[in-house]
Amino acid sequence: MAEGHRRLVAVSNRVGPLNDEGKAGGLAVGLSDALKRRGGLWFGWSGNTSSKGTFSEAATEIEGDVALTTIDMSEEELSGFYYGYANRSLWPLLHYRLDLAEFDRQSDRIYRSVNQRFAARLSQMLEDDDLVWIHDYHFFYMGSELRQCGFRGKIGFFLHIPFCPPEIFTALPASHDIVRAMLAYDVIGFQTDTDRRNFANFCVRELGGEKLPGHRIRVGDRVVVADTFPIGIDAPGYARFAVSPEAGEHEEMVRGMVGDRLQIIGVDRMDYSKGLVERFRGFERLLEEYPENRGNVQFLQVAPLSRSELDAYVELRRELEELAGHINGRFATLEWTPLQIMTRGFTRRALAGIYRAARVCLVTPLRDGMNLVAKEYVAAQDPDDPGVLILSRFAGARSELTEALVVNPYSTDDVARALQRALTMPLEERKRRWEQMREAVFHGTAAHWCDSFLDRLENADNEADGSAAEAFVEAHPS
C-alpha cells in the first residue's frame, strides 16, 4: 500500500480489469489506476449466478497490492436487482425517460435486499480507516447499509449517469428513501453541474434541506458534500493506442473500405439514451439537403448489443435495422452503401484506429452522464489531419469539449447542418478546434478525476454535530 494513504476500497457492479486488455471502460480505467497506485480492495458482482446468490463464498484474486473480490447473485436477485430495478426503473428515469420507466414493489424489494447483502459481505472485510468509494446507480443504498453494519469511516459515492430533475425523480415511489439513504455518504460526486444541481434541488424541495457554501447540503443534522467531478480517460495511453499495430491495421481497413470518401463514425452501446434513431434521421437529412454528399461520404455506426433481454432494447434494434435499410434502399448505388451498422464490439485499440480514419465522429446522445467516446475520438486523432467532433448539447462532455460542433440531437436539420459543416471544414479550423479539445482531454484524465474525488473525500469535514456517521445512524435506525 502506498505510504501516507488510507486503503482504498472500491465497489462497483462489475470488477476489473486491473490490467488494461483494450476493452476496459472509463470506470475501470480510473479505478484500476488508483488501486494500483494506492493498493486496496475492489469489490462487486462476479458476473455469475448461483443458488446461494449473495450468500455464496467470496472469490478473491490478488494482483500486486490489490485484491479483487466478488460474490454471486441468485437468478432472482439478478432479475430483480439488475434487469428489474436498476435497468427498468432507475436507468430510464435518470436519463429523463419517464415514459419507459417501470415501477414494481418486488424489484424495489430485491434491489434493497441486494444492496444490504453486498454491504453485509463487504463490512466483514473493512478496516476502520478504509476509504470506501461506491459507484453508480446499482448501489444507492449501500452506504446507508454499511453505516447500519457499523462502519464509521469515510464513504464516497459517484454517479456515472445523469441525475434527473426533481420533477422527474419524484415519480419513483422510493425517491425519498433513495436520497435519504445517500445522505450516509460523505461526498457524492456527479458528472456535471446540472446533475449536481438536480440532486441539491431535490434535497431542498423534497426533504427540506439547505444549500451551504462549498457545494455542501444540510438535511436535518446531516451535512454532505455534493460536487462535480467530470470523469476522463487515460489520454496519453489512448493516444498510444491510436498508433499501435492493431489500431493501424483497423485504420487501414477503414480507409481501404471508404477509398476517397469521407468517413463518419458513431460508436455507442445500443441504448435508447444514445439517440441512434435521431442520428440516422439526421444523416438521412444530410443526403436529402446536401446531395453532393451522395456517393462521397459513408456512415459507420458501431453499436454493440446492450441489455438485449429487455423489450425496449429489442424494439430499438428492430427500429434501427429498419431505418438503416430504408436509408440504404433510398440512396445506395451499386458502388456505394451510405450507412453500415455493426452490432459487434471492438477492442479500444481497434476503435482508436477506426476513430483516426474518420473525418467526423457523431456523439449525439439524448442524455448522457459524460460520454467518453467523445474524449477517445479527440485523443486518437492525427495532429496533422484531425477530424471533427459533433457533440450533443445533452452530453456531459459538452462542458469540457467546447470546440466541438454542438447540436440538438432531436433536430434532424441541426444534425445535418453540423455534418455538412464538419465534412467541409478547412484543415486550419479542424486543427485549431482539435488542439483546444486535446488540451481539455489531456488535463481532465481518469487519474485526475480519481485523485480529485479521493482528495475531497479524505478531506471532507464532518460538520454535523458529533460524528457524521454516528449522526446518520442515529437518525436512521434499522
C-alpha positions in Angstrom: 0.0 0.0 0.0 1.3 3.5 -0.9 2.8 5.3 2.1 0.6 8.0 3.6 -2.6 6.8 2.0 -5.5 5.0 3.5 -6.5 1.8 1.9 -8.9 2.4 -1.0 -12.0 0.1 -1.1 -13.8 0.4 -4.4 -17.3 -1.0 -5.0 -18.9 -1.4 -8.4 -21.3 -3.8 -10.1 -18.6 -5.3 -12.2 -15.0 -5.6 -11.1 -11.8 -5.1 -13.1 -9.8 -5.5 -15.2 -6.8 -4.1 -13.4 -4.5 -4.6 -16.4 -6.0 -3.0 -19.5 -6.8 -5.6 -22.2 -8.0 -3.0 -24.6 -11.7 -3.3 -23.6 -11.9 -1.5 -20.2 -14.4 1.3 -19.8 -13.8 4.6 -18.1 -14.8 3.4 -14.6 -12.3 0.5 -14.8 -9.5 2.6 -16.2 -9.9 5.2 -13.5 -10.3 2.8 -10.6 -7.5 0.4 -11.7 -5.1 3.3 -11.9 -5.9 4.5 -8.4 -5.9 1.0 -6.9 -2.6 0.1 -8.5 -1.0 3.3 -7.1 -2.5 3.1 -3.6 -3.3 -0.6 -3.1 -6.6 -1.8 -1.9 -9.7 -3.8 -2.5 -12.2 -3.9 -5.4 -15.5 -5.5 -4.5 -18.5 -6.3 -6.6 -20.5 -8.9 -8.5 -18.8 -11.9 -10.1 -20.9 -11.9 -13.2 -22.2 -15.4 -12.2 -25.4 -16.7 -10.7 -25.6 -19.5 -8.2 -28.2 -21.0 -5.9 -26.6 -19.3 -2.9 -26.5 -15.9 -4.6 -25.2 -13.1 -2.4 -24.6 -15.7 0.3 -22.1 -17.5 -1.9 -18.5 -17.8 -0.9 -16.4 -14.8 -2.0 -13.8 -15.3 -4.7 -10.6 -13.2 -4.4 -7.8 -12.7 -6.9 -4.6 -10.9 -5.8 -2.7 -8.7 -8.2 0.2 -6.9 -6.6 -1.2 -4.8 -3.7 -4.8 -5.1 -5.0 -7.5 -7.7 -4.1 -10.3 -8.2 -6.5 -13.2 -9.8 -4.5 -16.5 -10.9 -6.0 -19.7 -12.7 -4.9 -22.5 -14.2 -7.0 -26.2 -13.3 -7.2 -29.1 -15.8 -7.5 -31.2 -15.8 -10.6 -34.0 -14.0 -8.6 -31.5 -11.4 -7.4 -30.1 -10.7 -10.9 -33.6 -10.4 -12.3 -35.0 -8.1 -9.7 -31.9 -6.1 -8.9 -30.1 -5.7 -12.3 -32.7 -6.3 -15.0 -35.6 -5.1 -12.9 -35.0 -2.1 -10.7 -31.6 -0.9 -12.0 -32.4 -1.1 -15.7 -36.2 -0.9 -15.9 -36.7 1.7 -13.2 -33.6 3.7 -12.5 -31.8 3.8 -15.8 -34.7 5.2 -17.9 -35.8 7.6 -15.1 -32.3 9.1 -14.5 -32.0 9.5 -18.3 -35.2 11.6 -18.3 -37.2 8.8 -19.9 -40.2 8.6 -17.6 -42.2 7.1 -20.5 -40.0 4.0 -20.4 -39.6 3.6 -16.6 -41.4 0.7 -14.9 -42.0 0.5 -11.2 -42.9 -2.5 -9.1 -42.7 -3.4 -5.5 -40.9 -6.7 -6.0 -37.9 -5.4 -7.9 -37.7 -2.5 -5.4 -37.6 -5.0 -2.6 -34.9 -7.1 -4.3 -32.8 -4.0 -5.1 -32.7 -3.0 -1.5 -32.0 -6.6 -0.4 -29.0 -6.9 -2.7 -27.6 -3.6 -1.5 -28.0 -4.8 2.1 -26.4 -8.2 1.3 -23.4 -6.6 -0.5 -22.9 -4.2 2.4 -23.0 -7.0 4.9 -20.5 -9.0 3.0 -18.2 -6.1 2.4 -18.4 -4.9 6.1 -16.6 -8.0 7.2 -13.6 -7.1 5.1 -13.3 -3.4 6.1 -10.8 -1.8 8.4 -11.7 1.3 10.5 -9.6 3.8 8.4 -10.5 2.5 4.9 -11.6 4.9 2.3 -14.7 3.4 0.7 -15.7 4.6 -2.8 -19.1 3.2 -4.2 -20.0 3.6 -7.8 -23.2 4.1 -9.7 -26.9 3.6 -9.7 -26.7 0.0 -8.7 -25.7 0.8 -5.1 -27.6 3.9 -4.0 -28.4 2.3 -0.6 -25.1 0.7 0.0 -23.5 3.5 2.0 -26.5 3.6 4.4 -26.4 -0.2 4.8 -22.6 0.0 5.6 -23.4 2.5 8.3 -26.0 0.1 9.7 -23.3 -2.6 9.7 -21.2 -0.3 11.9 -18.7 1.2 9.6 -17.8 4.8 10.7 -15.1 5.6 8.1 -15.3 7.8 5.1 -17.6 6.7 2.3 -17.9 8.4 -1.1 -20.3 7.8 -4.0 -20.0 8.6 -7.6 -22.9 8.6 -10.1 -21.7 7.8 -13.6 -25.0 8.6 -15.3 -27.2 11.7 -15.2 -29.4 12.7 -12.2 -32.7 13.9 -13.5 -34.6 16.9 -12.2 -36.8 16.6 -9.0 -39.9 16.8 -11.1 -39.0 13.5 -12.8 -37.2 11.8 -9.9 -40.2 12.1 -7.6 -42.1 9.8 -9.9 -40.0 7.0 -8.4 -42.0 5.6 -5.5 -38.8 5.2 -3.4 -37.3 8.6 -4.4 -37.3 9.9 -0.9 -35.9 6.7 0.5 -33.0 6.7 -2.0 -31.9 10.3 -1.4 -32.2 9.9 2.3 -30.0 6.8 2.1 -27.5 8.8 0.0 -27.0 11.2 2.9 -24.9 8.4 4.5 -22.1 9.3 2.1 -19.6 11.9 3.0 -19.0 13.0 -0.6 -21.4 12.5 -3.5 -20.0 13.1 -7.0 -21.7 13.9 -10.3 -20.5 14.3 -13.8 -21.9 17.7 -14.5 -23.1 20.8 -12.6 -26.6 20.1 -13.9 -26.7 16.7 -12.3 -25.4 18.2 -9.0 -28.0 21.0 -9.0 -30.8 18.5 -9.7 -29.7 16.4 -6.7 -29.3 19.5 -4.5 -32.7 20.8 -5.6 -34.4 17.5 -4.7 -32.8 17.7 -1.2 -34.1 21.3 -0.7 -37.6 20.9 -2.3 -38.5 17.4 -1.2 -36.6 16.9 2.1 -36.5 20.4 3.4 -32.7 20.7 3.1 -30.5 23.7 2.8 -27.7 24.5 0.3 -24.4 25.6 2.1 -21.2 27.1 0.7 -18.6 24.8 -0.8 -21.2 22.6 -2.6 -22.5 21.2 0.7 -26.1 20.3 1.6 -27.6 20.1 5.0 -30.7 17.9 5.6 -31.6 17.8 9.3 -28.4 17.3 11.2 -26.6 15.7 8.3 -24.2 17.7 6.1 -22.8 16.1 2.9 -20.6 17.3 0.0 -22.3 17.1 -3.4 -19.9 18.2 -6.1 -18.9 17.8 -9.7 -16.1 15.5 -10.8 -16.1 15.0 -14.6 -14.6 11.7 -15.5 -11.9 11.4 -18.1 -9.9 8.8 -20.0 -6.2 7.7 -19.9 -5.5 10.2 -22.6 -1.8 9.5 -23.1 -2.5 5.8 -23.1 -5.3 6.2 -25.6 -3.1 8.3 -27.9 -0.5 5.5 -27.8 -3.3 3.0 -28.7 -4.0 5.1 -31.8 -0.5 4.4 -33.2 -0.4 0.7 -32.2 -0.2 -2.0 -34.8 -3.8 -3.1 -34.0 -5.0 0.4 -34.5 -3.0 0.8 -37.7 -4.5 -2.3 -39.1 -8.0 -1.1 -38.5 -7.3 2.4 -39.7 -6.0 0.9 -43.0 -9.1 -1.3 -43.3 -11.4 1.6 -42.9 -9.5 3.8 -45.3 -9.4 0.9 -47.8 -13.2 0.4 -47.4 -14.2 4.0 -48.0 -11.5 4.9 -50.6 -11.7 8.6 -51.4 -14.9 9.0 -49.5 -15.1 10.8 -46.1 -15.9 8.5 -43.1 -18.4 9.4 -40.5 -18.3 7.2 -37.3 -20.6 6.6 -34.4 -19.7 4.3 -31.5 -22.3 3.6 -28.8 -23.9 0.8 -26.9 -27.2 0.0 -28.4 -29.3 2.0 -26.0 -32.2 4.4 -26.3 -30.3 7.1 -24.4 -27.8 7.4 -27.2 -30.0 9.0 -29.8 -29.3 6.5 -32.6 -32.6 6.7 -34.3 -32.4 10.5 -34.3 -28.8 10.3 -35.6 -29.8 8.1 -38.5 -32.5 10.5 -39.4 -30.0 13.4 -39.3 -27.7 11.5 -41.7 -30.7 10.9 -44.0 -31.5 14.6 -43.9 -27.8 15.3 -44.9 -28.2 13.2 -48.0 -31.5 14.9 -48.8 -30.5 18.5 -48.3 -26.8 18.3 -49.4 -26.9 15.9 -52.4 -23.2 16.5 -53.2 -22.5 14.1 -50.3 -24.2 11.2 -52.1 -21.5 8.7 -53.0 -18.9 10.8 -51.3 -19.5 10.0 -47.6 -20.1 6.8 -45.7 -21.5 6.4 -42.2 -20.4 3.5 -40.0 -22.4 3.0 -36.7 -20.8 0.6 -34.2 -23.5 -0.4 -31.8 -22.7 -3.4 -29.6 -25.8 -5.0 -28.2 -26.8 -3.9 -24.7 -29.3 -5.4 -22.2 -30.8 -7.4 -25.1 -33.0 -9.2 -22.6 -35.2 -6.1 -22.2 -38.1 -5.3 -24.5 -37.1 -1.7 -25.1 -33.8 -2.8 -26.5 -35.2 -5.4 -28.7 -37.6 -2.8 -30.2 -34.7 -0.3 -30.6 -32.6 -2.8 -32.6 -35.6 -3.6 -34.9 -36.2 0.1 -35.5 -32.6 0.9 -36.2 -32.2 -2.0 -38.7 -35.4 -1.0 -40.5 -34.3 2.6 -40.6 -30.8 1.7 -42.0 -32.5 -0.5 -44.6 -34.8 2.4 -45.6 -31.9 4.9 -45.9 -29.8 2.4 -47.9 -32.7 1.4 -50.1 -33.4 5.1 -50.9 -29.8 6.3 -51.6 -27.5 3.3 -52.3 -26.0 2.6 -55.6 -24.1 -0.4 -57.0 -20.8 1.2 -55.9 -21.9 2.8 -52.6 -23.8 1.9 -49.4 -24.3 5.0 -47.4 -24.9 3.5 -43.9 -23.5 0.5 -42.2 -24.4 -0.7 -38.7 -22.4 -3.3 -36.8 -23.6 -4.8 -33.5 -20.2 -6.4 -32.6 -17.7 -4.8 -30.3 -14.1 -3.8 -30.9 -11.1 -3.5 -28.6 -10.2 0.0 -27.6 -7.0 -0.2 -29.7 -9.0 -1.2 -32.7 -11.5 1.6 -32.1 -8.6 4.1 -31.8 -7.6 3.2 -35.4 -11.2 3.5 -36.6 -11.5 6.9 -34.9 -8.3 8.0 -36.6 -9.6 7.1 -40.0 -12.9 9.0 -39.5 -13.3 12.6 -40.7 -16.3 13.1 -38.4 -17.4 11.5 -35.1 -21.1 11.8 -34.2 -21.7 11.7 -30.5 -25.3 12.7 -30.2 -27.0 11.1 -27.1 -30.4 12.3 -26.0 -28.9 12.4 -22.4 -25.5 11.2 -21.2 -23.6 11.4 -18.0 -20.3 12.2 -19.7 -19.7 10.1 -22.9 -16.1 9.0 -23.1 -16.3 8.2 -26.8 -16.0 11.9 -27.5 -12.8 12.1 -25.5 -11.4 8.9 -27.1 -12.0 10.3 -30.5 -10.1 13.5 -29.7 -7.2 11.6 -28.1 -6.9 9.3 -31.2 -6.7 11.9 -33.9 -3.7 12.5 -36.2 -2.3 16.0 -35.2 -1.6 16.7 -38.9 -5.1 15.8 -40.1 -7.6 15.8 -37.2 -11.2 15.0 -37.6 -14.3 16.9 -36.4 -16.3 16.1 -33.3 -20.1 16.7 -33.4 -21.5 16.6 -29.9 -24.9 16.6 -28.4 -25.8 19.5 -26.1 -27.1 16.9 -23.7 -23.8 15.0 -23.3 -21.8 15.8 -20.1 -18.7 16.1 -22.2 -20.1 19.3 -23.8 -18.9 21.5 -20.8 -15.3 20.5 -21.5 -15.1 20.0 -25.2 -16.2 23.5 -26.1 -14.7 23.4 -29.6 -16.9 20.5 -30.8 -19.8 21.3 -33.1 -22.7 21.3 -30.6 -26.1 20.1 -31.8 -29.6 19.4 -30.6 -29.9 15.7 -31.3 -33.7 15.9 -31.6 -33.3 18.3 -34.6 -32.6 16.4 -37.9 -31.9 19.7 -39.6 -29.4 20.7 -36.9 -27.5 17.4 -37.2 -27.5 17.6 -41.0 -26.1 21.2 -40.9 -23.4 20.2 -38.5 -22.5 17.2 -40.6 -22.2 19.4 -43.7 -20.1 21.9 -41.8 -17.8 19.2 -40.4 -17.4 17.5 -43.8 -16.3 20.8 -45.5 -14.3 22.3 -42.6 -10.9 23.6 -43.7 -7.8 21.9 -42.2 -6.7 25.0 -40.3 -10.0 25.2 -38.4 -10.0 21.5 -37.8 -6.6 21.8 -36.2 -7.5 24.8 -34.1 -10.6 23.1 -32.7 -8.8 19.8 -32.1 -5.9 21.3 -30.3 -8.1 23.1 -27.8 -10.2 19.9 -27.2 -7.0 17.8 -26.8 -5.8 20.2 -24.1 -9.0 19.6 -22.2 -8.8 15.8 -22.6 -5.2 15.6 -21.6 -5.9 17.7 -18.5 -9.1 16.1 -17.3 -7.8 12.5 -17.3 -9.2 9.5 -15.5 -6.3 9.8 -13.0 -7.2 13.5 -12.4 -10.8 12.5 -11.8 -9.9 9.8 -9.4 -7.4 11.9 -7.4 -9.8 14.9 -7.2 -12.6 12.8 -5.8 -10.5 10.9 -3.3 -8.7 14.1 -2.1 -12.1 15.7 -1.5 -13.3 12.5 0.3 -10.2 12.3 2.5 -10.5 15.9 3.5 -14.3 16.1 3.8 -15.2 17.9 7.0 -17.6 16.3 9.4 -19.7 19.4 10.0 -22.8 17.8 11.6 -22.9 17.8 15.4 -20.7 15.0 16.6 -19.5 12.2 14.3 -21.2 12.4 10.9 -21.5 8.6 10.6 -22.9 8.3 14.1 -25.4 11.1 13.4 -26.6 9.4 10.3 -27.1 6.0 12.1 -28.9 7.6 15.0 -31.2 9.5 12.6 -31.9 6.3 10.5 -32.2 3.4 12.9 -32.7 0.0 11.3 
